[in-house]
Amino acid sequence: MLKTLTMGQGKFQETVDLEAIWRAEYDNVAEAAETLPGLISWLCYWKADCIEKVERSKRLYDEAEAEAYFELRGGQFETDGFAGKPTEEALKKAVVLRPSVRGAAQVLEKAMNEKEVVNGVLLAIQAKLDLVRTTEATKRRIQEPTPVRDEDVERAG
């Protein structure tokens, strides 16, 4: 399980001790409400940031792919030493081998992975808050005396 989550860069870098959150036992929802909603809000901010990074990375990948395609089609296919005719199928395969496209693909994969991590942590913390709420409601229900209804008395009698 993930022990810490670090988001941002440089002076904007922030780290959260997730292990402390996972191990925290909240006796009531008021305790959880002091910590978890702020963390959920922080994670939502970073999830939005991650979504922007993914979209930006997709656009840059598409641009790198298009530039590589036209470079290869314009004569770079033979210059790079690819054998055979530069058919559409050959160009598609050669495009993904270009360093600029490989680099853009790595950036996109990293952005997508970061988004999935943030989303997973966000869902886990929301589930923890829901669990605390459910547990507290169950405790209250067990501790409160059940009112006796007239129809229950009639059935018993």
N, C-alpha and C positions, 0 to 999 in steps of 0.2 A: 504494500500500500504506500502511496505517495506520502512522504513525511513533511515536506515543505513545498511551497509553490512560490516561485519568484517570477514577478512580472515587471515589465518596464526595463529601462536602461539608464545607466549613469546615475545622475542625481534623482531621477524619477523611478529608480528601481525600488521595489517593495517586495518583502518576503513575508509569507504567512506560515506560522507553525501549524500545519494541518494535524500533526500527531497530537498536539494538545487539544485540538477541536474534536478529533475522533475519540480521544480518551475521556473527554469531559463528560461528567454525569450531572445532568441537570435534574434537580428534585422537582422543579416546577417550571412552567412555561415562562414565568417572569424572569428567571435566571437566563434561560435560553434567549429570551427577547432582548436582553442587554447585549449579547454578543453576536448571535447568528444573523439577524437582519442586516446589520452593518457589513458583515462579511459577504452576505448574499449580494448586497448592493455593489460592493467592491468587485465581486466576481462578474456581475452583470456588466459593469463598466469594461472590464478586461475582455469579456466575451464579445462585446460590441467592437472593441479594438481589434480583436482577432478576426472577426468577420470582415472588417475593413481590410486587414492585411491579406486575407484570402482573396478577396475580390481584386485588390490591387495586384497581387501576385498572379492571378489568372490572366489579367489584362497584360501584364509584362511577359508572361509565358506566351500568350497568343502573338504578341508583337515580336518576340524573339523567334518564334516559329515562322512567322510570315517573312521576316527579314532573311532568315536562313534559307527559306524556300526560294525567294527571288534571287538571292546570291548564287545558290546552286543552279538554278535555272538559267541564270545569266552567264554561266561558264565556269563557275567555281566547282561544279560537279567533277569535271575532268581535271581541273587544277588540283583538287584535293586527292586525286588518284583513285576515284571510284571507277570501277570497270563497267563496261556496257553502256547502253543508251540511257540517257536521263529520262526514263519514262515517269509517268506520274507516280507509279508504285515505287520505283527506285528513289525518286525525290522524297517521297514521304518517309521512307526508311532512312535516307541520308540526313534529313532534317533533324531527327532526334539525336543523331550522333554529333551534331555541332556543339562545341563547348558552350556557346551562349544559350542554347536551348537546354542543355543539361543543367547548367547553372540555374536557369529560371525554373526548371522542374524541381530542383532541390529546394529552392526558396519557397515554392508553392507547397511542396510536401511538408516542410517545416511549419509553415503557417497553418496548414490543415491539421497537423498533429497538435500544435499548441491550442488551437480552437477546441479540439476534441478533449484535451486534458482539462481545460478550463470548464467546458460544459459538463464533463463527468464529475468534477469536484463540486460544481454548482448543484447538480442534481443530488449528489450525496449529502450535501449540507442541507438542502431543502428537505430531503427525506429525514434527516436527523431532527430537524425542527418539527416536522409533521409527527414523528415518532414521540417526541416529548409532549406535544399537544395531545396525542391519542392516549399516551400513558397517564397524563394528568387527568384527563377526562375519565378514564377507567378507574383511577384511584378515587376520584370524587364520587363516582357512582357506587363503588364498593363501600365507601365510608359513610355515605348518606343513608339514613334509614329509609326503607321502602315504605311508602304510605300504604295503609291497609284500605282496600277498596271494598265497598258494600258487596259487590258480586263475589269477591273472594271469600268473604265471611259466609255468605249464603251457600256457596259450593262446599265449604269445609263443614258446615253445620248439618 
